[in-house]
Structure formats: structure tokens, C-alpha cells
């Protein structure tokens, strides 16, 4: 599998999760609802270094590339002062040489 096809597979999964997050955890969601959503999906929300920011691993994508062996897809949520989601970001990070 070449680098471009690996990246396409990871991008597809990232886009899938972006759609899930937009549909199920819209901006303005209360943090209690986010915790319940994470629990239903067997995800762990972990406080990040930045204040009022939480991260969760969404999925690991295995690839058989020469340079990369896999990618992690994660969610970052930032809460406003009223404990509602003010920003969300789905990211991918490769386990590469």
C-alpha cells in the first residue's frame, strides 16, 4: 500500500468521525451530555494540558506502509465558561519513522 492510499484510508476515517462528532456533539452541547455520549461510545475523555480542554482517542487505523504503521484519530473539545462545547477538532496522528 502506498503513502497516498494509506492517507486516503485515514482521511476517510477522520471524515467519518468529523461527521459523527458534528451530528452527536454539536457546538453548544453541555459537558454532561458529552460525558454521556463518550460513555455510550466507550470513549475516555481525558483533561488536556490546556484549561477546559478534553481529548479522547476515537480510533486506531492500522496501515502496512514502509514509513507509517498506523494512525490514531482523536477528538479535542474545548469548553466555554458555561461548560458547553465551544470548539471541537478531530485530528489524526501517524505512528511513523
Biopython code that builds the backbone (N, CA, C, O; Angstrom):
import numpy as np
from Bio.PDB.StructureBuilder import StructureBuilder

atoms = [
    (1, "UNK", "N", (0.858, -1.178, 0.000)),
    (1, "UNK", "CA", (0.000, 0.000, 0.000)),
    (1, "UNK", "C", (0.898, 1.233, 0.000)),
    (1, "UNK", "O", (1.810, 1.328, 0.821)),
    (2, "UNK", "N", (0.661, 2.157, -0.888)),
    (2, "UNK", "CA", (1.476, 3.361, -0.976)),
    (2, "UNK", "C", (1.019, 4.423, 0.002)),
    (2, "UNK", "O", (-0.051, 4.326, 0.604)),
    (3, "UNK", "N", (1.856, 5.441, 0.147)),
    (3, "UNK", "CA", (1.556, 6.517, 1.097)),
    (3, "UNK", "C", (0.226, 7.199, 0.808)),
    (3, "UNK", "O", (-0.517, 7.519, 1.735)),
    (4, "UNK", "N", (-0.084, 7.426, -0.471)),
    (4, "UNK", "CA", (-1.319, 8.142, -0.791)),
    (4, "UNK", "C", (-2.542, 7.307, -0.454)),
    (4, "UNK", "O", (-3.540, 7.853, 0.017)),
    (5, "UNK", "N", (-2.497, 5.988, -0.683)),
    (5, "UNK", "CA", (-3.655, 5.166, -0.344)),
    (5, "UNK", "C", (-3.799, 5.020, 1.171)),
    (5, "UNK", "O", (-4.918, 4.946, 1.679)),
    (6, "UNK", "N", (-2.676, 4.979, 1.898)),
    (6, "UNK", "CA", (-2.736, 4.969, 3.369)),
    (6, "UNK", "C", (-3.417, 6.238, 3.863)),
    (6, "UNK", "O", (-4.313, 6.200, 4.705)),
    (7, "UNK", "N", (-2.973, 7.347, 3.323)),
    (7, "UNK", "CA", (-3.506, 8.642, 3.749)),
    (7, "UNK", "C", (-5.001, 8.733, 3.425)),
    (7, "UNK", "O", (-5.776, 9.273, 4.215)),
    (8, "UNK", "N", (-5.407, 8.200, 2.252)),
    (8, "UNK", "CA", (-6.826, 8.217, 1.886)),
    (8, "UNK", "C", (-7.659, 7.436, 2.885)),
    (8, "UNK", "O", (-8.737, 7.879, 3.279)),
    (9, "UNK", "N", (-7.167, 6.281, 3.296)),
    (9, "UNK", "CA", (-7.888, 5.461, 4.262)),
    (9, "UNK", "C", (-8.022, 6.193, 5.600)),
    (9, "UNK", "O", (-9.087, 6.166, 6.217)),
    (10, "UNK", "N", (-6.969, 6.833, 6.042)),
    (10, "UNK", "CA", (-7.009, 7.590, 7.298)),
    (10, "UNK", "C", (-7.929, 8.806, 7.148)),
    (10, "UNK", "O", (-8.716, 9.108, 8.045)),
    (11, "UNK", "N", (-7.827, 9.490, 6.026)),
    (11, "UNK", "CA", (-8.692, 10.655, 5.794)),
    (11, "UNK", "C", (-10.170, 10.266, 5.784)),
    (11, "UNK", "O", (-11.011, 11.011, 6.287)),
    (12, "UNK", "N", (-10.489, 9.095, 5.210)),
    (12, "UNK", "CA", (-11.882, 8.619, 5.208)),
    (12, "UNK", "C", (-12.388, 8.410, 6.630)),
    (12, "UNK", "O", (-13.505, 8.809, 6.959)),
    (13, "UNK", "N", (-11.576, 7.789, 7.468)),
    (13, "UNK", "CA", (-11.981, 7.536, 8.857)),
    (13, "UNK", "C", (-12.075, 8.845, 9.637)),
    (13, "UNK", "O", (-12.961, 9.007, 10.477)),
    (14, "UNK", "N", (-11.170, 9.771, 9.364)),
    (14, "UNK", "CA", (-11.217, 11.085, 10.016)),
    (14, "UNK", "C", (-12.497, 11.816, 9.623)),
    (14, "UNK", "O", (-13.166, 12.397, 10.477)),
    (15, "UNK", "N", (-12.841, 11.790, 8.341)),
    (15, "UNK", "CA", (-14.075, 12.429, 7.883)),
    (15, "UNK", "C", (-15.298, 11.769, 8.505)),
    (15, "UNK", "O", (-16.258, 12.451, 8.861)),
    (16, "UNK", "N", (-15.268, 10.438, 8.639)),
    (16, "UNK", "CA", (-16.360, 9.740, 9.304)),
    (16, "UNK", "C", (-16.566, 10.292, 10.713)),
    (16, "UNK", "O", (-17.685, 10.629, 11.100)),
    (17, "UNK", "N", (-15.472, 10.379, 11.477)),
    (17, "UNK", "CA", (-15.568, 10.847, 12.858)),
    (17, "UNK", "C", (-15.964, 12.318, 12.942)),
    (17, "UNK", "O", (-16.680, 12.714, 13.861)),
    (18, "UNK", "N", (-15.507, 13.127, 11.992)),
    (18, "UNK", "CA", (-15.938, 14.532, 11.977)),
    (18, "UNK", "C", (-17.449, 14.612, 11.830)),
    (18, "UNK", "O", (-18.092, 15.424, 12.496)),
    (19, "UNK", "N", (-18.021, 13.785, 10.972)),
    (19, "UNK", "CA", (-19.475, 13.753, 10.804)),
    (19, "UNK", "C", (-20.191, 13.282, 12.051)),
    (19, "UNK", "O", (-21.220, 13.840, 12.432)),
    (20, "UNK", "N", (-19.648, 12.254, 12.691)),
    (20, "UNK", "CA", (-20.242, 11.740, 13.930)),
    (20, "UNK", "C", (-20.237, 12.822, 15.002)),
    (20, "UNK", "O", (-21.251, 13.062, 15.658)),
    (21, "UNK", "N", (-19.095, 13.469, 15.175)),
    (21, "UNK", "CA", (-18.968, 14.496, 16.213)),
    (21, "UNK", "C", (-19.909, 15.664, 15.932)),
    (21, "UNK", "O", (-20.590, 16.143, 16.838)),
    (22, "UNK", "N", (-19.950, 16.122, 14.686)),
    (22, "UNK", "CA", (-20.859, 17.231, 14.340)),
    (22, "UNK", "C", (-22.314, 16.877, 14.625)),
    (22, "UNK", "O", (-23.075, 17.709, 15.120)),
    (23, "UNK", "N", (-22.700, 15.639, 14.311)),
    (23, "UNK", "CA", (-24.089, 15.214, 14.484)),
    (23, "UNK", "C", (-24.442, 14.925, 15.941)),
    (23, "UNK", "O", (-25.547, 15.237, 16.386)),
    (24, "UNK", "N", (-23.509, 14.329, 16.684)),
    (24, "UNK", "CA", (-23.825, 13.834, 18.023)),
    (24, "UNK", "C", (-23.333, 14.732, 19.153)),
    (24, "UNK", "O", (-23.834, 14.642, 20.273)),
    (25, "UNK", "N", (-22.359, 15.596, 18.873)),
    (25, "UNK", "CA", (-21.818, 16.510, 19.888)),
    (25, "UNK", "C", (-21.721, 17.903, 19.258)),
    (25, "UNK", "O", (-20.621, 18.424, 19.072)),
    (26, "UNK", "N", (-22.857, 18.499, 18.931)),
    (26, "UNK", "CA", (-22.790, 19.814, 18.279)),
    (26, "UNK", "C", (-22.230, 20.879, 19.216)),
    (26, "UNK", "O", (-22.305, 20.754, 20.438)),
    (27, "UNK", "N", (-21.669, 21.925, 18.620)),
    (27, "UNK", "CA", (-21.211, 23.062, 19.425)),
    (27, "UNK", "C", (-22.376, 23.523, 20.293)),
    (27, "UNK", "O", (-23.526, 23.537, 19.855)),
    (28, "UNK", "N", (-22.064, 23.896, 21.516)),
    (28, "UNK", "CA", (-23.095, 24.316, 22.460)),
    (28, "UNK", "C", (-23.607, 23.193, 23.341)),
    (28, "UNK", "O", (-24.383, 23.441, 24.264)),
    (29, "UNK", "N", (-23.181, 21.940, 23.072)),
    (29, "UNK", "CA", (-23.600, 20.809, 23.907)),
    (29, "UNK", "C", (-23.077, 20.990, 25.324)),
    (29, "UNK", "O", (-21.953, 21.451, 25.523)),
    (30, "UNK", "N", (-23.888, 20.630, 26.298)),
    (30, "UNK", "CA", (-23.461, 20.685, 27.703)),
    (30, "UNK", "C", (-22.473, 19.547, 27.971)),
    (30, "UNK", "O", (-22.578, 18.469, 27.387)),
    (31, "UNK", "N", (-21.525, 19.802, 28.852)),
    (31, "UNK", "CA", (-20.483, 18.823, 29.123)),
    (31, "UNK", "C", (-21.055, 17.522, 29.685)),
    (31, "UNK", "O", (-20.517, 16.449, 29.410)),
    (32, "UNK", "N", (-22.138, 17.598, 30.469)),
    (32, "UNK", "CA", (-22.756, 16.357, 30.987)),
    (32, "UNK", "C", (-23.212, 15.477, 29.819)),
    (32, "UNK", "O", (-23.051, 14.257, 29.857)),
    (33, "UNK", "N", (-23.778, 16.098, 28.783)),
    (33, "UNK", "CA", (-24.232, 15.344, 27.610)),
    (33, "UNK", "C", (-23.033, 14.759, 26.860)),
    (33, "UNK", "O", (-23.116, 13.652, 26.327)),
    (34, "UNK", "N", (-21.934, 15.488, 26.818)),
    (34, "UNK", "CA", (-20.718, 14.995, 26.158)),
    (34, "UNK", "C", (-20.181, 13.772, 26.901)),
    (34, "UNK", "O", (-19.794, 12.784, 26.278)),
    (35, "UNK", "N", (-20.160, 13.841, 28.219)),
    (35, "UNK", "CA", (-19.692, 12.691, 29.013)),
    (35, "UNK", "C", (-20.569, 11.469, 28.759)),
    (35, "UNK", "O", (-20.062, 10.358, 28.605)),
    (36, "UNK", "N", (-21.889, 11.676, 28.716)),
    (36, "UNK", "CA", (-22.812, 10.562, 28.455)),
    (36, "UNK", "C", (-22.574, 9.988, 27.054)),
    (36, "UNK", "O", (-22.586, 8.771, 26.870)),
    (37, "UNK", "N", (-22.358, 10.865, 26.067)),
    (37, "UNK", "CA", (-22.066, 10.420, 24.702)),
    (37, "UNK", "C", (-20.792, 9.585, 24.679)),
    (37, "UNK", "O", (-20.761, 8.516, 24.069)),
    (38, "UNK", "N", (-19.744, 10.067, 25.340)),
    (38, "UNK", "CA", (-18.464, 9.344, 25.370)),
    (38, "UNK", "C", (-18.647, 7.973, 26.029)),
    (38, "UNK", "O", (-18.080, 6.982, 25.568)),
    (39, "UNK", "N", (-19.418, 7.918, 27.081)),
    (39, "UNK", "CA", (-19.652, 6.651, 27.765)),
    (39, "UNK", "C", (-20.396, 5.670, 26.854)),
    (39, "UNK", "O", (-20.051, 4.489, 26.799)),
    (40, "UNK", "N", (-21.414, 6.157, 26.142)),
    (40, "UNK", "CA", (-22.160, 5.284, 25.219)),
    (40, "UNK", "C", (-21.260, 4.719, 24.127)),
    (40, "UNK", "O", (-21.471, 3.598, 23.664)),
    (41, "UNK", "N", (-20.266, 5.486, 23.717)),
    (41, "UNK", "CA", (-19.353, 5.054, 22.653)),
    (41, "UNK", "C", (-18.078, 4.411, 23.215)),
    (41, "UNK", "O", (-17.142, 4.136, 22.464)),
    (42, "UNK", "N", (-18.037, 4.171, 24.526)),
    (42, "UNK", "CA", (-16.875, 3.552, 25.192)),
    (42, "UNK", "C", (-15.598, 4.352, 24.959)),
    (42, "UNK", "O", (-14.532, 3.784, 24.722)),
    (43, "UNK", "N", (-15.719, 5.681, 25.029)),
    (43, "UNK", "CA", (-14.573, 6.580, 24.884)),
    (43, "UNK", "C", (-14.216, 7.168, 26.241)),
    (43, "UNK", "O", (-15.082, 7.329, 27.101)),
    (44, "UNK", "N", (-12.955, 7.484, 26.430)),
    (44, "UNK", "CA", (-12.494, 8.102, 27.665)),
    (44, "UNK", "C", (-12.112, 9.548, 27.392)),
    (44, "UNK", "O", (-11.208, 9.817, 26.601)),
    (45, "UNK", "N", (-12.796, 10.477, 28.046)),
    (45, "UNK", "CA", (-12.446, 11.898, 27.951)),
    (45, "UNK", "C", (-11.393, 12.190, 29.002)),
    (45, "UNK", "O", (-11.603, 11.949, 30.191)),
    (46, "UNK", "N", (-10.268, 12.707, 28.558)),
    (46, "UNK", "CA", (-9.153, 12.983, 29.461)),
    (46, "UNK", "C", (-8.852, 14.479, 29.435)),
    (46, "UNK", "O", (-8.767, 15.070, 28.358)),
    (47, "UNK", "N", (-8.688, 15.103, 30.613)),
    (47, "UNK", "CA", (-8.318, 16.523, 30.613)),
    (47, "UNK", "C", (-6.967, 16.716, 29.929)),
    (47, "UNK", "O", (-6.024, 15.964, 30.174)),
    (48, "UNK", "N", (-6.884, 17.718, 29.079)),
    (48, "UNK", "CA", (-5.629, 18.052, 28.395)),
    (48, "UNK", "C", (-4.858, 19.071, 29.231)),
    (48, "UNK", "O", (-5.328, 19.499, 30.285)),
    (49, "UNK", "N", (-3.691, 19.451, 28.766)),
    (49, "UNK", "CA", (-2.878, 20.430, 29.498)),
    (49, "UNK", "C", (-3.529, 21.805, 29.515)),
    (49, "UNK", "O", (-3.432, 22.534, 30.503)),
    (50, "UNK", "N", (-4.193, 22.157, 28.416)),
    (50, "UNK", "CA", (-4.846, 23.465, 28.347)),
    (50, "UNK", "C", (-6.105, 23.436, 29.219)),
    (50, "UNK", "O", (-6.794, 22.418, 29.274)),
    (51, "UNK", "N", (-6.407, 24.533, 29.893)),
    (51, "UNK", "CA", (-7.604, 24.561, 30.725)),
    (51, "UNK", "C", (-8.871, 24.365, 29.903)),
    (51, "UNK", "O", (-8.965, 24.824, 28.765)),
    (52, "UNK", "N", (-9.839, 23.679, 30.493)),
    (52, "UNK", "CA", (-11.169, 23.479, 29.907)),
    (52, "UNK", "C", (-11.110, 22.731, 28.571)),
    (52, "UNK", "O", (-11.985, 22.893, 27.720)),
    (53, "UNK", "N", (-10.071, 21.913, 28.400)),
    (53, "UNK", "CA", (-9.881, 21.155, 27.171)),
    (53, "UNK", "C", (-9.809, 19.667, 27.506)),
    (53, "UNK", "O", (-9.151, 19.263, 28.465)),
    (54, "UNK", "N", (-10.493, 18.864, 26.702)),
    (54, "UNK", "CA", (-10.525, 17.417, 26.895)),
    (54, "UNK", "C", (-10.198, 16.735, 25.576)),
    (54, "UNK", "O", (-10.504, 17.251, 24.501)),
    (55, "UNK", "N", (-9.570, 15.567, 25.673)),
    (55, "UNK", "CA", (-9.246, 14.781, 24.488)),
    (55, "UNK", "C", (-9.765, 13.358, 24.676)),
    (55, "UNK", "O", (-9.915, 12.872, 25.797)),
    (56, "UNK", "N", (-10.033, 12.705, 23.545)),
    (56, "UNK", "CA", (-10.455, 11.304, 23.557)),
    (56, "UNK", "C", (-9.916, 10.628, 22.309)),
    (56, "UNK", "O", (-9.990, 11.179, 21.211)),
    (57, "UNK", "N", (-9.378, 9.439, 22.482)),
    (57, "UNK", "CA", (-8.980, 8.635, 21.331)),
    (57, "UNK", "C", (-10.227, 8.033, 20.705)),
    (57, "UNK", "O", (-11.043, 7.427, 21.398)),
    (58, "UNK", "N", (-10.374, 8.199, 19.403)),
    (58, "UNK", "CA", (-11.569, 7.704, 18.717)),
    (58, "UNK", "C", (-11.323, 6.363, 18.031)),
    (58, "UNK", "O", (-12.160, 5.463, 18.097)),
    (59, "UNK", "N", (-10.175, 6.236, 17.374)),
    (59, "UNK", "CA", (-9.937, 5.030, 16.585)),
    (59, "UNK", "C", (-8.457, 4.929, 16.236)),
    (59, "UNK", "O", (-7.768, 5.936, 16.076)),
    (60, "UNK", "N", (-7.988, 3.695, 16.122)),
    (60, "UNK", "CA", (-6.648, 3.428, 15.592)),
    (60, "UNK", "C", (-6.812, 2.809, 14.217)),
    (60, "UNK", "O", (-7.583, 1.867, 14.035)),
    (61, "UNK", "N", (-6.079, 3.348, 13.248)),
    (61, "UNK", "CA", (-6.139, 2.847, 11.880)),
    (61, "UNK", "C", (-4.778, 2.222, 11.573)),
    (61, "UNK", "O", (-3.761, 2.916, 11.557)),
    (62, "UNK", "N", (-4.761, 0.918, 11.332)),
    (62, "UNK", "CA", (-3.531, 0.207, 11.005)),
    (62, "UNK", "C", (-3.283, 0.310, 9.508)),
    (62, "UNK", "O", (-4.192, 0.120, 8.701)),
    (63, "UNK", "N", (-2.055, 0.610, 9.153)),
    (63, "UNK", "CA", (-1.656, 0.633, 7.740)),
    (63, "UNK", "C", (-0.392, -0.200, 7.601)),
    (63, "UNK", "O", (0.347, -0.382, 8.568)),
    (64, "UNK", "N", (-0.149, -0.695, 6.420)),
    (64, "UNK", "CA", (1.028, -1.538, 6.171)),
    (64, "UNK", "C", (2.030, -0.811, 5.297)),
    (64, "UNK", "O", (2.505, -1.345, 4.294)),
    (65, "UNK", "N", (2.341, 0.394, 5.681)),
    (65, "UNK", "CA", (3.270, 1.184, 4.885)),
    (65, "UNK", "C", (4.705, 1.010, 5.327)),
    (65, "UNK", "O", (4.981, 0.485, 6.406)),
    (66, "UNK", "N", (5.607, 1.452, 4.486)),
    (66, "UNK", "CA", (7.030, 1.393, 4.802)),
    (66, "UNK", "C", (7.380, 2.428, 5.871)),
    (66, "UNK", "O", (8.190, 2.159, 6.758)),
    (67, "UNK", "N", (6.777, 3.597, 5.787)),
    (67, "UNK", "CA", (7.107, 4.694, 6.695)),
    (67, "UNK", "C", (6.190, 4.714, 7.914)),
    (67, "UNK", "O", (6.657, 4.938, 9.031)),
    (68, "UNK", "N", (4.897, 4.485, 7.717)),
    (68, "UNK", "CA", (3.926, 4.552, 8.812)),
    (68, "UNK", "C", (3.305, 3.188, 9.063)),
    (68, "UNK", "O", (3.014, 2.439, 8.131)),
    (69, "UNK", "N", (3.110, 2.879, 10.332)),
    (69, "UNK", "CA", (2.489, 1.617, 10.732)),
    (69, "UNK", "C", (1.048, 1.807, 11.177)),
    (69, "UNK", "O", (0.293, 0.838, 11.258)),
    (70, "UNK", "N", (0.663, 3.024, 11.463)),
    (70, "UNK", "CA", (-0.706, 3.264, 11.904)),
    (70, "UNK", "C", (-0.931, 4.724, 12.227)),
    (70, "UNK", "O", (0.003, 5.521, 12.310)),
    (71, "UNK", "N", (-2.184, 5.043, 12.404)),
    (71, "UNK", "CA", (-2.590, 6.403, 12.733)),
    (71, "UNK", "C", (-3.614, 6.350, 13.854)),
    (71, "UNK", "O", (-4.452, 5.449, 13.899)),
    (72, "UNK", "N", (-3.546, 7.300, 14.740)),
    (72, "UNK", "CA", (-4.561, 7.464, 15.767)),
    (72, "UNK", "C", (-5.452, 8.638, 15.397)),
    (72, "UNK", "O", (-4.968, 9.677, 14.947)),
    (73, "UNK", "N", (-6.743, 8.473, 15.585)),
    (73, "UNK", "CA", (-7.690, 9.559, 15.340)),
    (73, "UNK", "C", (-8.244, 9.964, 16.693)),
    (73, "UNK", "O", (-8.734, 9.127, 17.451)),
    (74, "UNK", "N", (-8.163, 11.258, 16.993)),
    (74, "UNK", "CA", (-8.577, 11.733, 18.311)),
    (74, "UNK", "C", (-9.487, 12.956, 18.201)),
    (74, "UNK", "O", (-9.553, 13.628, 17.172)),
    (75, "UNK", "N", (-10.168, 13.204, 19.285)),
    (75, "UNK", "CA", (-11.084, 14.333, 19.400)),
    (75, "UNK", "C", (-10.549, 15.273, 20.469)),
    (75, "UNK", "O", (-10.123, 14.829, 21.535)),
    (76, "UNK", "N", (-10.570, 16.565, 20.187)),
    (76, "UNK", "CA", (-10.249, 17.578, 21.178)),
    (76, "UNK", "C", (-11.472, 18.477, 21.328)),
    (76, "UNK", "O", (-11.992, 18.999, 20.342)),
    (77, "UNK", "N", (-11.923, 18.652, 22.561)),
    (77, "UNK", "CA", (-13.060, 19.521, 22.868)),
    (77, "UNK", "C", (-12.619, 20.628, 23.797)),
    (77, "UNK", "O", (-11.886, 20.385, 24.756)),
    (78, "UNK", "N", (-13.059, 21.845, 23.521)),
    (78, "UNK", "CA", (-12.782, 22.988, 24.381)),
    (78, "UNK", "C", (-14.126, 23.478, 24.914)),
    (78, "UNK", "O", (-15.087, 23.648, 24.163)),
    (79, "UNK", "N", (-14.169, 23.698, 26.219)),
    (79, "UNK", "CA", (-15.404, 24.149, 26.860)),
    (79, "UNK", "C", (-15.369, 25.648, 27.129)),
    (79, "UNK", "O", (-14.328, 26.220, 27.452)),
    (80, "UNK", "N", (-16.537, 26.264, 26.985)),
    (80, "UNK", "CA", (-16.709, 27.670, 27.349)),
    (80, "UNK", "C", (-16.904, 27.757, 28.871)),
    (80, "UNK", "O", (-16.990, 26.735, 29.552)),
    (81, "UNK", "N", (-16.970, 28.956, 29.380)),
    (81, "UNK", "CA", (-17.129, 29.175, 30.825)),
    (81, "UNK", "C", (-18.416, 28.556, 31.364)),
    (81, "UNK", "O", (-18.490, 28.214, 32.544)),
    (82, "UNK", "N", (-19.422, 28.411, 30.515)),
    (82, "UNK", "CA", (-20.696, 27.835, 30.970)),
    (82, "UNK", "C", (-20.752, 26.310, 30.788)),
    (82, "UNK", "O", (-21.837, 25.728, 30.814)),
    (83, "UNK", "N", (-19.601, 25.666, 30.604)),
    (83, "UNK", "CA", (-19.491, 24.210, 30.434)),
    (83, "UNK", "C", (-20.203, 23.679, 29.201)),
    (83, "UNK", "O", (-20.738, 22.571, 29.219)),
    (84, "UNK", "N", (-20.211, 24.462, 28.136)),
    (84, "UNK", "CA", (-20.706, 23.979, 26.857)),
    (84, "UNK", "C", (-19.530, 23.892, 25.880)),
    (84, "UNK", "O", (-18.524, 24.582, 26.040)),
    (85, "UNK", "N", (-19.673, 23.045, 24.883)),
    (85, "UNK", "CA", (-18.609, 22.867, 23.887)),
    (85, "UNK", "C", (-18.528, 24.117, 23.015)),
    (85, "UNK", "O", (-19.501, 24.499, 22.364)),
    (86, "UNK", "N", (-17.351, 24.749, 23.012)),
    (86, "UNK", "CA", (-17.158, 25.952, 22.194)),
    (86, "UNK", "C", (-16.312, 25.676, 20.955)),
    (86, "UNK", "O", (-16.342, 26.436, 19.986)),
    (87, "UNK", "N", (-15.546, 24.565, 21.000)),
    (87, "UNK", "CA", (-14.714, 24.210, 19.848)),
    (87, "UNK", "C", (-14.469, 22.712, 19.880)),
    (87, "UNK", "O", (-14.291, 22.125, 20.948)),
    (88, "UNK", "N", (-14.461, 22.097, 18.703)),
    (88, "UNK", "CA", (-14.161, 20.681, 18.613)),
    (88, "UNK", "C", (-13.282, 20.435, 17.391)),
    (88, "UNK", "O", (-13.417, 21.100, 16.364)),
    (89, "UNK", "N", (-12.390, 19.476, 17.527)),
    (89, "UNK", "CA", (-11.448, 19.206, 16.448)),
    (89, "UNK", "C", (-11.147, 17.716, 16.419)),
    (89, "UNK", "O", (-10.793, 17.128, 17.441)),
    (90, "UNK", "N", (-11.287, 17.105, 15.244)),
    (90, "UNK", "CA", (-10.898, 15.708, 15.040)),
    (90, "UNK", "C", (-9.566, 15.741, 14.301)),
    (90, "UNK", "O", (-9.418, 16.409, 13.278)),
    (91, "UNK", "N", (-8.593, 14.996, 14.849)),
    (91, "UNK", "CA", (-7.236, 15.025, 14.292)),
    (91, "UNK", "C", (-6.720, 13.610, 14.073)),
    (91, "UNK", "O", (-7.188, 12.659, 14.700)),
    (92, "UNK", "N", (-5.751, 13.487, 13.176)),
    (92, "UNK", "CA", (-5.070, 12.204, 13.003)),
    (92, "UNK", "C", (-3.578, 12.425, 13.229)),
    (92, "UNK", "O", (-3.019, 13.463, 12.871)),
    (93, "UNK", "N", (-2.958, 11.430, 13.827)),
    (93, "UNK", "CA", (-1.526, 11.488, 14.122)),
    (93, "UNK", "C", (-0.925, 10.147, 13.765)),
    (93, "UNK", "O", (-1.386, 9.107, 14.237)),
    (94, "UNK", "N", (0.117, 10.167, 12.920)),
    (94, "UNK", "CA", (0.724, 8.927, 12.456)),
    (94, "UNK", "C", (1.800, 8.394, 13.373)),
    (94, "UNK", "O", (2.513, 9.151, 14.032)),
    (95, "UNK", "N", (1.905, 7.072, 13.405)),
    (95, "UNK", "CA", (2.994, 6.378, 14.076)),
    (95, "UNK", "C", (4.003, 6.037, 12.981)),
    (95, "UNK", "O", (3.995, 4.939, 12.424)),
    (96, "UNK", "N", (4.872, 7.005, 12.688)),
    (96, "UNK", "CA", (5.741, 6.917, 11.519)),
    (96, "UNK", "C", (7.208, 7.056, 11.903)),
    (96, "UNK", "O", (7.544, 7.568, 12.971)),
    (97, "UNK", "N", (8.066, 6.590, 11.012)),
    (97, "UNK", "CA", (9.516, 6.730, 11.208)),
    (97, "UNK", "C", (9.937, 8.172, 11.085)),
    (97, "UNK", "O", (11.121, 8.483, 11.219)),
]
sb = StructureBuilder()
sb.init_structure("model")
sb.init_model(0)
sb.init_chain("A")
sb.init_seg("    ")
for serial, (resi, resn, name, xyz) in enumerate(atoms, 1):
    if name == "N":
        sb.init_residue(resn, " ", resi, " ")
    sb.init_atom(name, np.array(xyz, "f"), 0.0, 1.0, " ", f" {name:<3s}", serial, name[0])
structure = sb.get_structure()
